[in-house]
Amino acid sequence: MNGNSSPGNAILLAIAITLAGWFIGGGFVRSRTADRFVTVKGVAERIVDADIGLWPLRLVATDNVLGNAQTKIEAQRTAVMAFLQKHGLESADTEIQGVEVNDVRANPYRGPGEMAGDRYIVNMLLMVRSDQPEKILAASQQVGELLSAGVVLSSGGGGGPFGGPTFVFSKLNDLKPEMIAEATSSARKAAEQFAKDSRSKIGGIRRASQGVFEIQPRDQAMGIMEGSQLHKTLRVVSTIDYYLTH
């Protein structure tokens, strides 16, 4: 020890080291405490009904004379309109979305068997749209009436062999605030239960993420598509991290 050292300086140095250790240790404890959190999920669900119904009807007519094929397709359209009106769907609910005429003989890749059939094929797409989807559902279940009236429905598209209806729920934004609040409340209850079981207390939110809203069929089973169901389940999951304190 040099001549400048003294017992007083040694005591001050010891106190300084002790205080530094206390501050470092206290900071470490606070840091570990801040890292204590629990991750919980909150769920909110609603059973909702579709408010829009869409039903694509694809008509087809064939003939060797183009004018005859066009006459046939127009007769089918008239039969469809009468059928829809019978089931409470007005003409304003239906629009022609496309007409396609195919000349089989103009196809350079046609097979020998195709020469024996009618030359012209006329396809017409009618889209039925209504804010009373239950009427579209009821009409679609009586599609046999169209077949009996001589309407030829082409396959392709939609939910069934003849383009079955699709049902849409468009009022999601009206329910979002309420359902997010419900999911958040559900998550907090789960966190409070965890804190109680671990003899802790819930602190502030460390991190929160809102899940994507999902629209699912009400009756979930293999092969059931949401769009083909009038009744649906609306679901959202929120994930929240809560700090835990003693």
C-alpha positions in Angstrom: 0.0 0.0 0.0 1.4 3.4 -1.0 1.7 6.4 1.2 -1.5 8.0 -0.1 -3.7 5.2 1.1 -5.7 5.5 4.4 -8.2 3.4 6.3 -10.9 6.0 5.3 -10.2 5.6 1.6 -10.4 1.8 2.0 -13.8 2.1 3.7 -15.1 4.5 1.0 -14.0 2.1 -1.7 -15.7 -0.8 0.0 -18.9 1.1 0.3 -18.8 2.1 -3.3 -18.3 -1.5 -4.4 -21.2 -2.6 -2.2 -23.5 0.1 -3.6 -22.5 -0.7 -7.2 -23.3 -4.4 -6.6 -26.6 -3.5 -5.1 -27.6 -1.3 -8.0 -26.5 -3.9 -10.6 -28.3 -6.7 -8.7 -31.5 -4.6 -8.3 -31.4 -3.8 -12.0 -31.0 -7.5 -12.8 -34.0 -8.4 -10.7 -36.2 -5.7 -12.3 -35.1 -6.9 -15.7 -36.0 -10.5 -14.9 -39.3 -9.4 -13.5 -40.1 -7.4 -16.7 -39.5 -10.6 -18.7 -42.2 -12.5 -16.9 -45.3 -12.6 -19.0 -48.1 -15.0 -20.1 -49.4 -15.4 -23.6 -53.2 -16.0 -23.9 -55.7 -16.3 -26.7 -59.3 -14.9 -26.6 -62.0 -16.2 -28.9 -65.2 -14.6 -30.1 -67.8 -16.3 -32.3 -71.2 -15.4 -33.8 -73.7 -17.4 -35.8 -74.7 -15.1 -38.7 -76.9 -15.4 -41.8 -75.9 -14.6 -45.3 -77.5 -11.4 -46.6 -76.7 -11.8 -50.3 -77.4 -14.7 -52.5 -75.7 -15.3 -55.9 -76.9 -18.0 -58.3 -75.2 -18.4 -61.7 -77.4 -20.3 -64.3 -75.6 -21.4 -67.4 -78.0 -22.2 -70.3 -77.0 -24.1 -73.4 -78.7 -24.6 -76.8 -77.5 -26.3 -80.0 -78.7 -26.4 -83.6 -77.3 -26.7 -87.1 -78.9 -23.3 -87.8 -77.5 -20.4 -85.7 -80.9 -18.5 -85.7 -82.6 -21.6 -84.3 -80.0 -22.0 -81.6 -80.5 -18.4 -80.6 -84.3 -18.9 -80.5 -83.9 -21.9 -78.3 -81.6 -20.1 -75.8 -84.0 -17.1 -75.6 -86.9 -19.5 -74.9 -84.9 -21.0 -72.1 -84.2 -17.6 -70.7 -87.9 -16.8 -70.7 -88.6 -20.0 -68.9 -86.0 -19.2 -66.3 -87.5 -15.7 -65.7 -90.9 -17.2 -65.2 -89.5 -19.8 -62.8 -87.7 -17.1 -60.7 -90.8 -14.9 -60.6 -92.8 -17.9 -59.3 -90.3 -18.2 -56.4 -90.4 -14.5 -55.5 -87.4 -13.3 -57.5 -88.0 -10.4 -59.8 -86.5 -9.8 -63.2 -84.4 -6.9 -61.7 -82.6 -9.6 -59.7 -81.3 -11.3 -62.8 -78.9 -10.1 -65.5 -77.2 -11.6 -68.6 -73.5 -11.7 -67.9 -72.4 -13.3 -71.1 -73.4 -15.1 -74.3 -71.0 -17.3 -76.2 -71.5 -18.9 -79.6 -69.3 -21.8 -80.8 -69.1 -23.1 -84.3 -68.0 -26.7 -84.0 -67.0 -26.9 -87.7 -64.7 -23.9 -87.2 -62.6 -25.9 -84.7 -59.6 -27.3 -86.6 -59.0 -29.8 -83.8 -62.5 -31.4 -83.9 -62.7 -35.1 -83.9 -64.7 -37.2 -86.5 -67.5 -37.8 -84.1 -68.1 -34.0 -83.6 -69.2 -33.6 -87.3 -72.4 -35.7 -86.6 -73.7 -33.3 -83.9 -75.2 -29.8 -84.2 -73.0 -27.2 -85.6 -73.7 -24.3 -83.3 -73.5 -24.2 -79.5 -74.9 -21.2 -77.7 -74.1 -20.6 -74.0 -75.7 -17.9 -71.9 -74.8 -17.1 -68.3 -77.6 -15.6 -66.2 -76.6 -14.3 -62.7 -79.3 -14.1 -60.1 -78.5 -11.8 -57.3 -80.8 -11.0 -54.3 -80.6 -9.5 -50.8 -83.1 -12.2 -49.9 -80.9 -15.2 -50.1 -83.4 -17.5 -48.5 -85.5 -17.1 -51.7 -82.6 -18.2 -53.9 -82.0 -21.2 -51.6 -85.7 -22.2 -51.9 -85.7 -21.8 -55.7 -82.4 -23.7 -56.2 -84.0 -26.7 -54.4 -86.7 -26.8 -57.0 -84.3 -26.7 -60.0 -86.0 -29.8 -61.4 -88.9 -27.5 -62.5 -86.4 -25.9 -64.9 -85.4 -29.2 -66.4 -89.1 -30.2 -66.8 -89.6 -26.9 -68.7 -86.9 -27.8 -71.2 -84.1 -25.7 -69.8 -80.7 -27.2 -70.4 -78.3 -26.2 -67.6 -74.6 -26.4 -68.4 -72.2 -27.8 -65.7 -69.3 -25.8 -64.4 -68.8 -23.2 -61.7 -70.7 -22.6 -58.5 -71.3 -25.0 -55.7 -73.1 -27.8 -57.5 -73.3 -29.7 -60.8 -75.3 -27.0 -62.4 -73.6 -24.0 -60.7 -75.3 -23.9 -57.3 -75.9 -20.7 -55.4 -73.3 -18.9 -53.3 -74.3 -17.2 -50.1 -72.4 -14.1 -48.9 -72.2 -12.4 -45.5 -71.3 -8.8 -46.2 -71.9 -7.1 -42.8 -68.6 -8.1 -41.1 -67.6 -4.5 -40.4 -70.7 -4.0 -38.3 -69.7 -6.7 -35.9 -65.9 -6.2 -35.8 -65.7 -3.7 -32.8 -68.0 -5.8 -30.6 -66.3 -9.1 -31.4 -62.7 -7.7 -30.9 -63.8 -6.4 -27.5 -65.2 -9.8 -26.6 -62.1 -11.6 -27.7 -59.9 -9.2 -25.7 -62.1 -9.7 -22.6 -61.9 -13.5 -23.1 -58.1 -13.3 -23.3 -57.8 -11.2 -20.1 -60.0 -13.7 -18.1 -57.6 -16.5 -19.2 -54.6 -14.4 -18.1 -56.2 -13.7 -14.8 -56.8 -17.3 -14.1 -53.2 -18.2 -15.0 -52.0 -15.4 -12.7 -54.2 -16.7 -9.9 -52.9 -20.2 -10.3 -49.3 -19.0 -10.3 -49.8 -16.6 -7.4 -49.0 -13.6 -9.6 -50.8 -10.5 -10.7 -51.7 -9.2 -14.2 -49.7 -6.2 -15.3 -49.9 -4.2 -18.5 -50.1 -5.6 -22.1 -46.7 -6.5 -23.5 -47.9 -7.3 -27.0 -51.2 -7.8 -28.7 -52.2 -9.2 -32.1 -55.6 -9.4 -33.6 -56.3 -12.5 -35.6 -57.9 -12.6 -39.0 -61.7 -12.8 -39.0 -62.8 -16.2 -40.4 -66.2 -17.0 -41.9 -66.9 -20.7 -41.7 -69.9 -22.9 -42.3 -72.1 -23.2 -39.3 -72.2 -27.0 -39.6 -68.6 -28.0 -40.2 -68.1 -31.3 -41.8 -66.1 -32.8 -44.6 -67.2 -31.5 -48.0 -69.3 -28.6 -46.7 -68.2 -25.3 -48.2 -68.9 -22.0 -46.4 -70.2 -20.3 -49.6 -72.9 -22.9 -50.1 -74.3 -22.4 -46.6 -76.9 -19.8 -45.7 -75.9 -20.0 -42.0 -72.3 -19.3 -41.0 -70.0 -19.0 -38.1 -68.0 -15.8 -37.7 -64.8 -16.2 -35.6 -61.9 -14.1 -34.5 -59.0 -15.0 -32.2 -56.9 -12.3 -30.4 -53.4 -13.2 -29.0 -52.2 -11.0 -26.1 -49.1 -11.1 -23.9 -49.7 -9.8 -20.3 -46.9 -9.0 -17.9 -46.9 -10.9 -14.6 -46.0 -9.2 -11.3 -45.8 -10.3 -7.7 
